[in-house]
Amino acid sequence: MKKIRSAPETGLILSMLIFGTIGIFRKYIDLPSGFIAFARGLVGSIFLVLLLTLRKQKRKTIEKKKLLPLFVSGIFLGFNWILLFEAYRYTSVAAATLAYYMAPVIIIFAAAFLFREKLTLQKILCSAAALIGMALVSGIFDAGFSGSKELIGIGFGLAAAVLYASVVLMNKKLGDIPAYEKTILQLASAAVVILPYSLFTENISAASFDLGQIGMLVLVGILHTGIAYALYFGSLEKVSAQNAAILSYIDPISAVLLSAFFLGEAMGTMQIIGAVLVLGASILIDNPIKKRK
């Protein structure tokens, strides 16, 4: 009998699908990337605080010993966004994406040592299929890269991948913490880190802040940050780190499919094959293949 996805896995998949749409919204926000990242953390955390207040939901306390690790993971999240933006500056989106999505591979093998999660042959094969699929989707084989500038970009992408993997593993290690409270602290920490970066590296005063831009910015902060990260962090402690890693590939694949549909960005044969590989790996990762007797 086919295994039915658990509620946490469904929440994780939903968060990945939401993350996958952010590129479409980004196309219509003509503001510096660092400022958008700062707004995501700020608006997302404020939204969740207001949501808890309006629902008159009793706020759960977090153990003091877990506050510092949560704050650190929030800082990692902020630097993760920053490093990814820097990767896009130095190299192609394809190369940066491929480097960044080494993170799930790091998580899968790190979880085997940190949490004693069983590393089965099926998970190894699914990991390989997802990585190959992501490489095909990214277009790296068509675009390629050369020169020191591109290598710097790849380095930024890999550094972002390490931080992303660290955020996932730290959240897994911290165990059962109320999803909203955890997300609020992490998003606020990310905003605190990104603000000085944005102020010192970007000319925010020259940006155009019309009602349309502000509206899109608020939407990205609420939907793609507050709601999506609440679903994401709320699901992590109930899903194995290895499964979460493979399911995270749904984000870039959905981004490619949606951009092809809504923005008219063409998909080649290799990208379609890559998408099938990633989606297939995501389906098979938690559905054991039974041998015929």
C-alpha positions as CSV (number, residue, x, y, z in Angstrom):
1,M,0.0,0.0,0.0
2,K,1.3,3.4,-0.9
3,K,2.4,5.5,2.0
4,I,0.3,8.7,2.6
5,R,2.2,11.9,3.3
6,S,2.1,13.0,6.9
7,A,0.8,16.4,7.9
8,P,4.4,17.7,8.6
9,E,5.6,16.5,5.2
10,T,2.5,18.1,3.6
11,G,3.3,21.4,5.4
12,L,6.9,21.2,4.2
13,I,5.9,20.6,0.6
14,L,3.4,23.5,0.8
15,S,6.2,25.8,2.1
16,M,8.4,24.7,-0.8
17,L,5.7,25.5,-3.3
18,I,5.2,29.0,-1.8
19,F,9.0,29.6,-1.8
20,G,8.9,28.5,-5.5
21,T,6.7,31.5,-6.4
22,I,8.8,34.2,-4.9
23,G,10.8,34.6,-8.1
24,I,7.7,35.6,-10.0
25,F,6.9,38.3,-7.4
26,R,10.6,39.4,-7.4
27,K,10.3,40.3,-11.1
28,Y,7.8,43.0,-10.2
29,I,9.6,44.5,-7.2
30,D,12.2,47.1,-8.5
31,L,14.1,47.4,-5.2
32,P,17.6,46.3,-4.0
33,S,17.8,42.6,-3.1
34,G,19.3,43.3,0.3
35,F,16.4,45.6,1.2
36,I,13.8,43.1,0.0
37,A,15.5,40.5,2.2
38,F,15.4,42.9,5.2
39,A,11.7,43.6,4.6
40,R,11.0,39.9,4.4
41,G,12.4,39.3,7.9
42,L,10.8,42.4,9.4
43,V,7.3,42.1,7.8
44,G,7.3,38.3,8.3
45,S,8.1,38.5,12.1
46,I,5.6,41.4,12.7
47,F,2.9,39.6,10.8
48,L,3.3,36.5,13.0
49,V,3.3,38.6,16.2
50,L,0.0,40.3,15.1
51,L,-1.5,36.9,14.1
52,L,-0.8,35.5,17.5
53,T,-2.2,38.6,19.2
54,L,-5.4,38.7,17.1
55,R,-6.0,35.0,17.6
56,K,-5.5,35.6,21.3
57,Q,-3.3,32.6,21.3
58,K,-1.4,32.1,24.5
59,R,2.3,32.5,23.7
60,K,4.4,29.6,24.6
61,T,7.7,30.1,26.3
62,I,10.9,28.8,24.8
63,E,13.5,27.3,27.1
64,K,16.2,29.9,27.9
65,K,19.0,27.5,26.8
66,K,17.4,27.3,23.3
67,L,17.2,31.1,22.8
68,L,20.8,31.6,21.8
69,P,20.9,28.7,19.3
70,L,17.6,30.1,17.8
71,F,19.1,33.6,17.5
72,V,22.2,32.1,15.9
73,S,20.2,30.1,13.4
74,G,18.3,33.3,12.6
75,I,21.6,35.1,11.9
76,F,22.7,32.1,9.7
77,L,19.4,32.5,7.8
78,G,20.1,36.2,7.2
79,F,23.7,35.6,6.0
80,N,22.4,32.8,3.9
81,W,20.1,35.2,2.0
82,I,23.0,37.7,1.7
83,L,25.5,35.2,0.3
84,L,23.0,33.9,-2.2
85,F,22.4,37.5,-3.5
86,E,26.2,37.9,-3.7
87,A,26.4,34.7,-5.7
88,Y,23.9,36.0,-8.2
89,R,26.1,39.2,-8.6
90,Y,29.3,37.3,-9.5
91,T,28.1,34.4,-11.6
92,S,25.1,33.2,-13.6
93,V,21.8,32.3,-11.9
94,A,22.3,28.7,-13.2
95,A,25.7,28.3,-11.6
96,A,24.7,30.0,-8.3
97,T,21.6,27.8,-8.1
98,L,23.5,24.6,-8.6
99,A,26.0,25.6,-5.9
100,Y,23.3,26.6,-3.5
101,Y,21.4,23.4,-3.9
102,M,24.3,21.4,-2.7
103,A,22.7,22.1,0.7
104,P,20.3,19.1,0.7
105,V,23.2,16.8,-0.1
106,I,25.1,18.2,2.9
107,I,22.0,17.7,5.1
108,I,21.4,14.1,4.1
109,F,24.9,13.0,4.9
110,A,25.3,15.2,8.0
111,A,22.1,13.8,9.4
112,A,23.4,10.3,9.2
113,F,26.2,11.3,11.6
114,L,24.4,13.9,13.8
115,F,21.0,12.2,14.2
116,R,21.9,8.6,13.3
117,E,19.3,8.7,10.5
118,K,19.7,5.6,8.4
119,L,21.3,6.3,5.1
120,T,19.6,3.7,2.8
121,L,20.6,2.9,-0.8
122,Q,17.2,4.3,-1.9
123,K,17.9,7.7,-0.2
124,I,21.4,7.8,-1.7
125,L,20.0,7.1,-5.2
126,C,17.2,9.7,-4.7
127,S,19.8,12.2,-3.6
128,A,21.9,11.6,-6.7
129,A,18.8,11.8,-8.9
130,A,17.7,15.1,-7.4
131,L,21.2,16.6,-7.7
132,I,21.6,15.6,-11.3
133,G,18.0,16.8,-12.0
134,M,18.8,20.1,-10.4
135,A,22.0,20.5,-12.5
136,L,19.9,19.9,-15.6
137,V,17.2,22.3,-14.6
138,S,19.8,25.0,-13.7
139,G,21.1,25.0,-17.3
140,I,24.7,25.0,-16.0
141,F,25.7,22.6,-18.8
142,D,24.5,25.1,-21.4
143,A,25.7,28.3,-19.7
144,G,29.0,27.1,-18.1
145,F,31.3,29.4,-16.2
146,S,34.9,30.6,-16.5
147,G,37.2,33.0,-14.8
148,S,37.9,34.1,-11.2
149,K,34.7,36.2,-11.0
150,E,32.5,33.1,-11.7
151,L,34.5,31.0,-9.2
152,I,33.9,33.7,-6.5
153,G,30.2,33.5,-7.2
154,I,30.3,29.7,-6.9
155,G,32.1,30.1,-3.6
156,F,29.4,32.4,-2.3
157,G,26.8,29.9,-3.5
158,L,28.5,27.0,-1.6
159,A,28.9,29.2,1.5
160,A,25.2,30.0,1.4
161,A,24.5,26.2,1.0
162,V,26.5,25.5,4.2
163,L,24.5,28.1,6.1
164,Y,21.2,26.8,4.8
165,A,22.1,23.3,5.8
166,S,23.2,24.6,9.2
167,V,19.8,26.3,9.7
168,V,18.0,23.1,8.9
169,L,20.2,20.9,11.2
170,M,20.1,23.4,14.1
171,N,16.3,23.5,13.9
172,K,16.2,19.7,13.9
173,K,18.6,19.6,16.8
174,L,16.6,22.1,18.9
175,G,13.6,19.7,18.8
176,D,10.0,20.6,19.5
177,I,9.7,24.3,19.8
178,P,6.4,26.2,19.1
179,A,6.5,27.0,15.3
180,Y,5.3,30.6,15.5
181,E,7.5,31.7,18.4
182,K,10.5,30.0,16.8
183,T,9.9,31.6,13.4
184,I,9.4,35.1,14.8
185,L,12.7,35.0,16.6
186,Q,14.6,33.6,13.6
187,L,13.1,36.1,11.1
188,A,13.7,39.0,13.4
189,S,17.3,37.9,13.9
190,A,17.7,37.7,10.1
191,A,16.3,41.2,9.7
192,V,18.7,42.6,12.3
193,V,21.7,41.1,10.4
194,I,20.5,42.2,6.9
195,L,19.7,45.8,7.9
196,P,23.4,47.0,8.2
197,Y,24.4,45.1,5.1
198,S,21.7,46.7,3.1
199,L,22.5,50.2,4.4
200,F,26.2,50.0,3.7
201,T,26.0,48.2,0.3
202,E,22.9,49.5,-1.4
203,N,21.6,53.0,-2.4
204,I,18.2,52.7,-0.9
205,S,17.5,56.4,-1.1
206,A,17.4,56.1,-4.9
207,A,14.8,53.4,-4.9
208,S,11.2,54.1,-6.0
209,F,8.7,53.3,-3.2
210,D,5.2,53.5,-4.9
211,L,2.1,51.8,-3.6
212,G,2.5,48.9,-6.0
213,Q,6.0,48.2,-4.8
214,I,5.1,48.5,-1.1
215,G,2.1,46.2,-1.6
216,M,4.2,43.5,-3.3
217,L,6.8,43.9,-0.6
218,V,4.2,43.4,2.1
219,L,2.8,40.3,0.3
220,V,6.2,38.8,0.0
221,G,6.9,39.4,3.7
222,I,3.6,37.9,4.8
223,L,3.1,35.0,2.4
224,H,6.6,34.0,1.3
225,T,8.2,34.7,4.7
226,G,5.8,34.7,7.7
227,I,3.4,32.0,6.6
228,A,5.9,29.9,4.5
229,Y,8.6,29.9,7.2
230,A,6.1,29.1,9.9
231,L,5.1,26.0,7.9
232,Y,8.7,25.2,7.1
233,F,10.2,25.5,10.6
234,G,7.0,24.0,12.2
235,S,7.5,20.8,10.0
236,L,11.2,20.3,10.4
237,E,11.3,18.7,13.8
238,K,8.7,16.2,12.7
239,V,10.3,15.2,9.4
240,S,13.7,13.4,9.1
241,A,16.4,15.8,8.0
242,Q,17.2,13.6,5.0
243,N,13.6,13.6,3.8
244,A,13.4,17.4,4.3
245,A,16.5,17.8,2.2
246,I,15.1,15.9,-0.8
247,L,11.7,17.6,-0.5
248,S,13.5,21.0,-0.6
249,Y,14.3,20.5,-4.3
250,I,10.5,21.1,-4.9
251,D,11.3,24.8,-4.4
252,P,13.6,25.4,-7.4
253,I,11.7,23.0,-9.6
254,S,8.3,24.6,-9.0
255,A,10.0,28.0,-9.6
256,V,11.2,26.8,-13.0
257,L,7.8,25.4,-13.9
258,L,5.9,28.5,-12.7
259,S,8.2,30.9,-14.4
260,A,7.7,29.0,-17.7
261,F,3.9,29.2,-17.3
262,F,3.5,32.8,-15.9
263,L,6.6,34.6,-17.3
264,G,7.0,32.7,-20.6
265,E,10.5,31.5,-19.8
266,A,11.1,28.5,-22.1
267,M,12.0,25.1,-20.8
268,G,14.3,22.9,-22.8
269,T,14.3,19.1,-23.1
270,M,17.0,18.8,-20.5
271,Q,15.2,21.0,-18.0
272,I,12.0,18.9,-18.4
273,I,14.1,15.7,-17.8
274,G,15.7,17.3,-14.8
275,A,12.3,18.4,-13.3
276,V,11.0,14.8,-13.7
277,L,14.1,13.4,-11.9
278,V,13.7,15.8,-9.0
279,L,10.0,15.3,-8.6
280,G,10.4,11.5,-8.9
281,A,13.1,11.6,-6.2
282,S,10.8,13.7,-4.0
283,I,8.0,11.1,-4.4
284,L,10.2,8.0,-3.9
285,I,12.3,9.3,-0.9
286,D,9.6,8.4,1.6
287,N,7.9,5.5,-0.3
288,P,9.8,2.3,0.1
289,I,10.1,0.3,-3.1
290,K,8.9,-3.2,-2.3
291,K,10.6,-6.1,-4.1
292,R,8.4,-8.5,-5.9
293,K,8.4,-12.0,-4.4
